[in-house]
Amino acid sequence: MARGAADSYAARLRKTTHRARTTLRKSGVDYFRGDGSDWIALAGLLLTVPAIAWGTILMPVWCTPAALVLPIVAGGLLLRPASLLGLYAAAALALIVESLVLGPYTEGPARVTPGTVLVVAACGFFGLLIAQFRARVGVPWRRGGTMLFDLRERIRVQSALPRLPQGWHREMALRPAGGQSFSGDFVVAARTNGGRTLEVVLTDVSGKGMDAASRALLLSGAFGGLLGSLPPHGFLPAANGYLLRQDWDEGFATSVHLVLDLDSGDYELLSAGHLPGLQLNAGTGRWEEKAAEGPLLGVYEGAQFDPVKGTLRPGDVLMLFTDGLVEANDRDIAEGMDRLTGEADRYVATGFEGAAWHLIEAVAKDVNDDRALLLVRREP
């Protein structure tokens, strides 16, 4: 009987321990994600305030009254505005106690001076501004960085070109303006028609850097959903209608849509106000412009997009790029394209392996604009 009771007690203890551990882990995960309560952080910081005040009273030379800015700064990052006000009240009370115990600041060093009060108050003010901004955005600091990292990685994965069959080489390089992580240029690609067709869309959203990145993020998701869901000639009209429905103040974009038959090498380029593509003819060693006709996306309804056709024979290369790669204040686009093709000729002998990134470095390294370059080569 005693043994059964002991086993029952041990089972209840294990169950209680497991429940407590699960609750604690869930609370920690929710807190990190910003979904849980901030009472744990508030309790910890409230305990820190009297500890600092006690240290200041005992050793004022080593622990100055200004040390109270430490929990205040931490509270600005961890707490919600309502909780932050409670922490500020505790810090103010600690300053009052320190000034009463240590005496007037005119009697010696390490006292609570008006400057100390101003520093603590200023840190509290800026901490409250940060907390209010986070509350308005709805993304706490604990989750904000993770969220941006996740968005960047999703864009990178979505921009990845699909693997091509033997006999084809493809690569893409993207360089945002100002060394930022987000760009107004993006690529979406898919293999359609049972894998026999490669469809790639290169888009340049109006603006640059972070100004255009939010719109590019929305468009990349929408374009990725449209690509492969519509016939090739229906993609740009659908994308144009989508932009018009957004009713953005600066809502236009340029785009080029490549539809490549991986069996024959035949392709079509459909353009929405985008720069022409460049094709290297391996037989002659010359670059030829492939310019399709079509208006900008998001300008007017009923736009028509007329394709230009071509064929990639063994050894041929097709380059698609955005204007940041060839346009600059001190030169026109034609000169920039000549410079690009001149640099590209250096990679003919090596098969253009790794050429996309190096071409951006060579012709537009310090340009304050988003730059993107896509290369497709049919192996000889």
Summary of the structure (lengths in Angstrom):
residues: 380
radius of gyration: 30.8
end to end distance: 85.4
largest distance: 96.9
contacts: 1194
relative contact order: 0.09
helix: 52%
strand: 19%
